[in-house]
Amino acid sequence: MNNLTKPTRRRQDWSPLSRLRDRLDQLFDYPTWQETPFFEGWAPSVDIREDKNKVMVEAELPGMKKENIDVSIHENNLVLSGERKCEEESKEGEFYRCERYYGRFHRSIALPFAVDPSKVQATYRDGILRVTLPKSEAAKPKQIEVKVG
């Protein structure tokens, strides 16, 4: 790869400005700074898909245990939080490069409609957290019959 070619990701959501926007959203969603440190920690990458009945969120959380992952709904926001712990401390050698994040994370995803919290499902397998959020009946599209007058 030469200096002119940069790897691209699937969407623009990975840009530093998008991450800053997410952090600012978190600040206003949870204004208590003790709970949400502004420029500390890390946030998992997510893919979000929607169909007529639900939204599906997939978050990358490799190397985590399900006991360290929290999923909640707060005022029409899906909140993913938890902590990735460093399992072992190595006394051998020094790091040449350290790119993996450890510590607490918090990610708040604004939902564009009301969901039915009693039907939300979350599964974790192979480092991927999958959350399915069914739309409430009021949020689902409804077909209106046109009558001849």
Secondary structure, DSSP 8 states (H G I E B T S, - for coil): --TT-----SSGGGSHHHHHHHHHHHHHHS--TTTS-SSSSB---EEEEE-SSEEEEEEE-TT--GGGEEEEEETTEEEEEEEE-------SS--S------EEEEEEEE-SS-B-GGG-EEEEETTEEEEEEEB-GGGS---------
